[in-house]
């Protein structure tokens, strides 16, 4: 998982593109590739990194990192311009949520999830008992983050973090992550050679950043190490349970349930800030697609990730807990729905508006500019279709007599262009 600061850039009701084409690979938001001009030669950047490491050593030792650990970990570190290119890329919204879910919750990924459940059943039962997080949810995260451990990342984490910390754009954040990574080595949980993961530092079966590892990783198999990198997933799966427990996971509460909306539903009520008990929503004519509502699950809001034409979900507090793992709504829905399917649940029943396409980044910026110019202020012009832009879209739709679902579609942009 690209924790918190790594995921700040992710936009709208599900976010960035996912290039994975099957469960052999991870399904997490990725960056599009763009051309970036290098300003310095390789020799110059390596020399600059070496000077930075020399300065950083003093700061690291002041924070409790011993000199031997530091020297061994960063010996031979080289500046990696490819990582800087990836860090400079902006998330590009190129897939709809239905296209994402087609990959994230494919038949093969469901089948592999059930096989993984069977193989690690005893361990998962103990993790569920220890942390109060359903085993299907933990396995679903495992499935989306590393395809059940088959795609854990092969980039040398220390070199990548050093490159990013040396770079000026997010130096403080990545220097902090590098300190945590060095402390992991100092504690003896792994070695520099085995500390591999994503280009940005996410590691292991369930992709922990070093800071998240420091705060939440556990030694569940009792071997004296918190090993999330190796073939054995027990520590990683338990650490994921500990992570979700820390952020308030409620055992037995659904992440969300698919619902049917009445024909006269007031779409302005589909707002994350508008929470009501399921019984109150039922009085408005909302019914669950499967099963029955239970007020014991707590208050919930209505989410329309595909607009009024797509599936609707009643989401509960556990939805927000999963957002702590990855802020993209589509990822959360992917985890939730995959966990339901692994557990034998049905697929999403409502059809998706597959005739629609996602807005490109330039179109999202244009949408925000045109909304603001028309008197529907999005506050920021950043291509992120977050709550501010969704509310602006909804207010524009209301003003024009359109269904106010807040969905930033091409038809909304075309209406703005026609003003």
C-alpha positions as CSV (number, residue, x, y, z in Angstrom):
1,X,0.0,0.0,0.0
2,X,1.2,3.4,-0.8
3,X,0.4,4.8,2.6
4,X,-1.1,8.1,3.3
5,X,1.4,10.6,1.8
6,X,2.1,8.4,-1.2
7,X,-1.7,8.3,-1.9
8,X,-2.5,12.0,-1.3
9,X,-2.4,12.5,-5.1
10,X,-5.1,9.9,-5.8
11,X,-8.3,11.5,-7.2
12,X,-12.1,11.0,-7.4
13,X,-14.3,8.1,-6.5
14,X,-11.8,5.6,-7.3
15,X,-8.6,7.3,-8.5
16,X,-5.7,6.5,-10.7
17,X,-5.2,3.9,-13.4
18,X,-4.5,0.3,-12.7
19,X,-2.5,-1.4,-15.4
20,X,-2.6,-4.9,-14.0
21,X,-4.3,-7.4,-16.2
22,X,-4.7,-10.3,-13.9
23,X,-4.1,-11.7,-10.5
24,X,-0.5,-12.4,-11.3
25,X,0.2,-8.7,-10.7
26,X,-0.7,-6.2,-8.0
27,X,-3.8,-4.1,-8.4
28,X,-2.9,-0.8,-6.9
29,X,-3.1,2.7,-8.4
30,X,-0.2,3.4,-10.7
31,X,1.3,6.3,-12.5
32,X,1.2,6.9,-16.2
33,X,4.6,7.2,-17.8
34,X,5.7,10.7,-19.1
35,X,8.9,12.0,-20.5
36,X,11.0,13.9,-18.0
37,X,14.2,15.7,-19.1
38,X,17.2,14.9,-16.9
39,X,19.0,18.0,-15.8
40,X,22.2,16.3,-14.7
41,X,24.4,13.4,-15.8
42,X,24.5,10.1,-14.0
43,X,28.0,10.8,-12.6
44,X,26.8,14.2,-11.2
45,X,23.7,12.7,-9.6
46,X,25.7,9.8,-8.0
47,X,28.2,12.3,-6.6
48,X,25.4,14.4,-5.3
49,X,23.7,11.5,-3.6
50,X,27.0,10.4,-2.1
51,X,27.4,13.9,-0.6
52,X,23.8,13.8,0.7
53,X,24.3,10.4,2.3
54,X,27.4,11.8,4.1
55,X,25.3,14.7,5.5
56,X,22.4,12.4,6.3
57,X,24.6,10.0,8.3
58,X,24.9,12.6,11.0
59,X,21.2,13.1,11.2
60,X,20.5,9.4,11.2
61,X,22.9,8.7,14.0
62,X,21.4,11.5,16.0
63,X,18.1,9.6,15.7
64,X,19.5,6.4,17.1
65,X,20.8,4.6,14.0
66,X,24.2,3.0,14.7
67,X,27.0,3.8,12.3
68,X,27.6,0.2,11.2
69,X,23.9,-0.3,10.3
70,X,24.0,2.9,8.3
71,X,27.2,2.2,6.5
72,X,26.2,-1.4,5.5
73,X,22.7,-0.4,4.4
74,X,23.7,2.5,2.1
75,X,27.1,1.3,0.9
76,X,27.1,1.5,-2.9
77,X,23.8,3.5,-3.1
78,X,23.3,5.0,-6.5
79,X,21.0,7.7,-7.8
80,X,18.1,6.2,-9.7
81,X,16.7,8.7,-12.2
82,X,13.9,6.3,-13.2
83,X,12.4,6.6,-9.7
84,X,12.4,10.4,-9.9
85,X,10.6,10.1,-13.2
86,X,7.9,8.0,-11.6
87,X,7.7,10.3,-8.7
88,X,7.2,13.3,-11.0
89,X,4.4,11.6,-12.9
90,X,0.9,12.6,-12.0
91,X,-1.9,10.1,-11.5
92,X,-3.9,9.8,-14.7
93,X,-7.5,8.8,-14.4
94,X,-7.8,6.4,-17.3
95,X,-10.2,3.7,-16.1
96,X,-13.7,3.6,-14.8
97,X,-14.6,1.8,-11.7
98,X,-16.2,-1.0,-13.6
99,X,-13.1,-1.6,-15.6
100,X,-11.1,-1.6,-12.4
101,X,-13.4,-4.1,-10.7
102,X,-13.3,-6.4,-13.8
103,X,-9.6,-6.9,-13.0
104,X,-9.6,-6.5,-9.2
105,X,-12.4,-9.0,-8.6
106,X,-11.9,-11.3,-11.6
107,X,-13.0,-14.9,-11.4
108,X,-9.4,-16.0,-11.2
109,X,-8.6,-13.6,-8.4
110,X,-11.6,-14.9,-6.5
111,X,-10.5,-18.5,-7.1
112,X,-7.0,-17.8,-6.0
113,X,-8.2,-16.0,-2.9
114,X,-10.3,-19.0,-1.9
115,X,-7.2,-21.3,-2.4
116,X,-5.1,-19.0,-0.3
117,X,-7.8,-19.0,2.4
118,X,-7.8,-22.8,2.4
119,X,-4.0,-23.0,2.6
120,X,-3.7,-20.5,5.4
121,X,-7.0,-21.3,7.2
122,X,-5.6,-22.0,10.6
123,X,-3.3,-18.9,10.6
124,X,-6.1,-16.7,9.3
125,X,-8.5,-17.9,12.0
126,X,-5.9,-17.1,14.7
127,X,-5.4,-13.6,13.2
128,X,-9.1,-13.0,13.1
129,X,-9.4,-14.0,16.7
130,X,-6.4,-11.8,17.7
131,X,-7.4,-8.6,15.9
132,X,-11.1,-8.8,15.2
133,X,-10.7,-8.4,11.5
134,X,-12.4,-10.9,9.2
135,X,-10.0,-13.2,7.4
136,X,-11.7,-12.6,4.1
137,X,-10.9,-8.9,4.3
138,X,-7.2,-9.6,5.1
139,X,-7.0,-12.0,2.2
140,X,-8.6,-9.5,-0.1
141,X,-6.0,-6.9,0.7
142,X,-3.3,-9.5,0.2
143,X,-4.9,-10.3,-3.2
144,X,-5.0,-6.7,-4.4
145,X,-1.6,-5.7,-3.0
146,X,0.6,-8.6,-4.1
147,X,-1.7,-11.1,-5.9
148,X,-1.5,-13.3,-2.8
149,X,2.3,-12.9,-2.4
150,X,3.3,-13.5,-6.0
151,X,4.1,-9.8,-6.8
152,X,5.7,-8.3,-3.8
153,X,8.0,-6.0,-5.6
154,X,11.7,-6.4,-6.5
155,X,13.1,-2.9,-6.2
156,X,15.8,-2.3,-3.6
157,X,14.0,-0.2,-1.1
158,X,17.0,1.4,0.6
159,X,18.3,2.7,-2.7
160,X,14.9,4.0,-3.8
161,X,14.3,5.8,-0.5
162,X,17.7,7.3,-0.6
163,X,17.1,8.6,-4.1
164,X,13.8,10.1,-3.1
165,X,15.1,11.6,0.1
166,X,18.0,13.2,-1.8
167,X,15.5,14.6,-4.3
168,X,14.0,17.9,-3.1
169,X,10.4,17.4,-3.9
170,X,9.4,15.3,-0.9
171,X,12.7,15.1,0.9
172,X,11.4,15.3,4.5
173,X,8.8,12.5,4.0
174,X,11.2,10.1,2.4
175,X,14.1,10.8,4.8
176,X,11.7,9.9,7.5
177,X,10.8,6.6,5.7
178,X,14.5,5.9,5.2
179,X,15.1,6.3,9.0
180,X,12.4,3.8,9.7
181,X,13.9,1.4,7.1
182,X,17.3,1.7,8.7
183,X,15.7,1.0,12.1
184,X,14.1,-2.1,10.7
185,X,17.5,-3.4,9.7
186,X,19.0,-2.4,13.1
187,X,16.2,-4.3,14.9
188,X,17.2,-7.4,12.8
189,X,13.9,-8.0,11.1
190,X,15.5,-8.4,7.7
191,X,18.7,-7.6,5.7
192,X,19.4,-4.9,3.2
193,X,19.5,-7.5,0.3
194,X,16.0,-8.8,1.3
195,X,14.4,-5.4,1.8
196,X,12.8,-5.2,-1.6
197,X,9.5,-3.8,-2.6
198,X,8.0,-1.0,-4.8
199,X,9.9,1.9,-6.2
200,X,8.4,4.2,-3.5
201,X,9.3,1.9,-0.6
202,X,6.1,-0.2,0.0
203,X,7.2,-3.7,1.0
204,X,6.1,-7.3,1.4
205,X,2.9,-9.3,1.0
206,X,0.6,-6.4,1.9
207,X,2.9,-3.5,1.0
208,X,3.8,-1.7,4.1
209,X,5.7,1.5,4.0
210,X,8.6,1.5,6.6
211,X,6.7,3.9,8.9
212,X,3.6,1.7,8.9
213,X,5.8,-1.3,9.5
214,X,7.3,0.5,12.5
215,X,3.9,1.3,13.9
216,X,2.0,-1.9,13.1
217,X,4.1,-4.9,12.1
218,X,4.0,-7.9,14.4
219,X,5.9,-11.1,14.8
220,X,3.0,-13.5,14.5
221,X,4.9,-16.7,13.8
222,X,7.1,-16.2,16.9
223,X,10.5,-16.5,15.3
224,X,11.7,-13.2,16.7
225,X,11.4,-11.2,13.4
226,X,8.6,-9.3,11.8
227,X,9.2,-10.7,8.4
228,X,6.8,-9.4,5.7
229,X,9.2,-10.0,2.8
230,X,9.7,-13.8,2.6
231,X,7.5,-16.6,1.2
232,X,5.7,-17.1,4.5
233,X,2.9,-14.5,4.7
234,X,2.0,-15.0,8.4
235,X,3.6,-11.9,9.8
236,X,2.4,-9.7,6.9
237,X,-1.2,-10.9,7.2
238,X,-1.2,-10.5,11.0
239,X,0.4,-7.0,10.6
240,X,-2.5,-6.1,8.2
241,X,-5.0,-7.2,10.9
242,X,-3.1,-5.1,13.5
243,X,-3.2,-2.1,11.2
244,X,-6.9,-2.3,10.6
245,X,-7.6,-2.9,14.3
246,X,-5.6,0.2,15.1
247,X,-7.7,2.3,12.8
248,X,-11.0,1.1,14.3
249,X,-12.2,-1.9,12.4
250,X,-15.5,-3.1,13.8
251,X,-15.8,-6.9,13.7
252,X,-19.1,-8.0,12.0
253,X,-19.8,-4.7,10.4
254,X,-20.0,-4.7,6.6
255,X,-17.7,-2.4,4.6
256,X,-20.8,-1.7,2.6
257,X,-23.8,-3.4,1.0
258,X,-25.2,-2.9,-2.5
259,X,-28.6,-1.3,-2.4
260,X,-31.5,-0.5,-4.8
261,X,-32.7,3.2,-4.8
262,X,-36.3,4.2,-5.3
263,X,-37.3,5.8,-8.6
264,X,-37.8,9.1,-6.8
265,X,-34.6,9.1,-4.8
266,X,-33.2,12.5,-4.0
267,X,-29.6,12.2,-5.2
268,X,-28.5,15.1,-3.1
269,X,-28.7,12.7,-0.2
270,X,-25.9,10.6,-1.6
271,X,-23.2,12.5,0.3
272,X,-20.5,10.9,2.5
273,X,-21.4,13.5,5.2
274,X,-25.0,12.4,5.3
275,X,-25.1,9.4,7.6
276,X,-28.3,7.7,8.9
277,X,-29.2,4.4,10.4
278,X,-30.2,1.7,7.8
279,X,-33.8,1.8,9.0
280,X,-33.9,5.6,8.3
281,X,-32.6,4.9,4.7
282,X,-35.2,2.1,4.4
283,X,-38.0,4.6,5.1
284,X,-36.8,6.5,2.0
285,X,-37.4,3.4,-0.1
286,X,-33.9,2.1,-0.1
287,X,-33.6,-1.7,0.0
288,X,-30.6,-4.1,0.2
289,X,-29.9,-6.2,-2.9
290,X,-29.2,-9.2,-0.7
291,X,-30.3,-9.9,2.9
292,X,-31.7,-7.3,5.3
293,X,-30.6,-4.1,7.0
294,X,-29.5,-4.2,10.6
295,X,-29.2,-1.0,12.6
296,X,-26.7,-2.7,14.8
297,X,-24.2,-2.1,11.9
298,X,-24.3,1.6,12.7
299,X,-24.9,4.7,10.6
300,X,-24.2,4.6,6.9
301,X,-24.1,6.9,3.9
302,X,-24.9,6.3,0.2
303,X,-22.1,6.0,-2.3
304,X,-22.6,6.2,-6.1
305,X,-19.2,5.4,-7.6
306,X,-20.7,5.1,-11.1
307,X,-23.2,7.9,-10.8
308,X,-27.0,7.5,-10.9
309,X,-26.7,4.9,-13.7
310,X,-24.4,2.6,-11.8
311,X,-24.5,0.5,-8.7
312,X,-25.3,2.1,-5.4
313,X,-23.8,1.2,-2.0
314,X,-24.7,1.8,1.6
315,X,-21.3,2.2,3.2
316,X,-20.4,1.9,6.9
317,X,-17.6,3.0,9.2
318,X,-15.4,0.1,8.1
319,X,-15.3,1.7,4.6
320,X,-13.4,4.6,6.1
321,X,-11.0,2.2,7.9
322,X,-10.1,0.5,4.6
323,X,-9.4,4.0,3.2
324,X,-6.6,4.2,5.8
325,X,-4.9,1.5,3.7
326,X,-5.5,3.2,0.4
327,X,-7.6,6.3,-0.1
328,X,-9.0,5.4,-3.5
329,X,-12.7,4.5,-3.3
330,X,-12.4,1.9,-6.0
331,X,-9.6,0.2,-4.1
332,X,-11.9,0.0,-1.0
333,X,-14.8,-1.3,-3.0
334,X,-12.4,-3.7,-4.7
335,X,-11.2,-5.0,-1.3
336,X,-14.7,-5.2,0.1
337,X,-16.3,-6.8,-2.9
338,X,-13.4,-9.3,-3.3
339,X,-13.7,-10.3,0.4
340,X,-17.5,-10.8,-0.1
341,X,-16.9,-13.0,-3.2
342,X,-14.2,-15.0,-1.5
343,X,-16.7,-15.7,1.2
344,X,-19.3,-16.9,-1.3
345,X,-21.2,-13.7,-1.8
346,X,-22.9,-12.7,-5.0
347,X,-21.4,-10.3,-7.6
348,X,-22.6,-6.7,-8.0
349,X,-26.2,-7.0,-9.3
350,X,-26.8,-3.6,-10.9
351,X,-25.3,-2.9,-14.3
352,X,-22.6,-0.3,-14.8
353,X,-22.9,2.5,-17.4
354,X,-20.3,1.0,-19.6
355,X,-21.1,3.4,-22.4
356,X,-19.4,6.1,-20.4
357,X,-15.6,6.7,-20.3
358,X,-13.4,8.3,-17.7
359,X,-12.3,11.9,-18.0
360,X,-8.7,12.5,-18.8
361,X,-6.6,14.7,-16.6
362,X,-6.9,17.7,-19.0
363,X,-10.6,17.2,-19.1
364,X,-10.8,17.1,-15.3
365,X,-8.9,20.3,-15.0
366,X,-11.2,21.8,-17.7
367,X,-14.2,20.7,-15.7
368,X,-13.0,22.3,-12.6
369,X,-12.2,25.6,-14.3
370,X,-15.5,25.7,-16.1
371,X,-17.4,24.9,-13.0
372,X,-15.7,27.6,-11.0
373,X,-16.1,30.1,-13.9
374,X,-19.8,29.3,-13.9
375,X,-20.2,30.1,-10.2
376,X,-19.8,26.6,-8.9
377,X,-16.5,26.9,-7.1
378,X,-14.4,23.7,-6.9
379,X,-11.9,25.6,-4.6
380,X,-9.0,23.8,-6.2
381,X,-8.0,23.2,-9.8
382,X,-6.0,20.0,-9.3
383,X,-7.8,17.3,-11.5
384,X,-8.8,15.5,-8.3
385,X,-12.5,14.7,-8.3
386,X,-12.9,14.8,-4.5
387,X,-15.8,16.0,-2.4
388,X,-15.4,19.7,-3.3
389,X,-15.6,19.0,-7.0
390,X,-18.4,16.5,-6.6
391,X,-20.4,19.0,-4.7
392,X,-19.8,21.6,-7.4
393,X,-20.9,19.2,-10.0
394,X,-24.0,18.3,-8.0
395,X,-24.9,22.0,-7.6
396,X,-24.4,22.6,-11.3
397,X,-26.6,19.6,-12.1
398,X,-29.3,20.9,-9.7
399,X,-29.2,24.3,-11.3
400,X,-29.6,22.8,-14.8
401,X,-32.4,20.4,-13.9
402,X,-30.1,17.3,-14.2
403,X,-30.0,14.3,-11.9
404,X,-27.7,15.7,-9.1
405,X,-25.6,12.6,-8.6
406,X,-22.3,14.6,-8.5
407,X,-20.8,12.3,-11.1
408,X,-18.2,14.2,-13.2
409,X,-19.1,12.8,-16.6
410,X,-18.3,13.9,-20.1
411,X,-21.9,15.0,-20.5
412,X,-21.5,17.4,-17.6
413,X,-18.4,18.8,-19.2
414,X,-20.2,19.2,-22.5
415,X,-23.0,21.1,-20.8
416,X,-20.4,23.4,-19.3
417,X,-18.8,23.9,-22.6
418,X,-22.1,24.9,-24.1
419,X,-22.6,27.8,-21.6
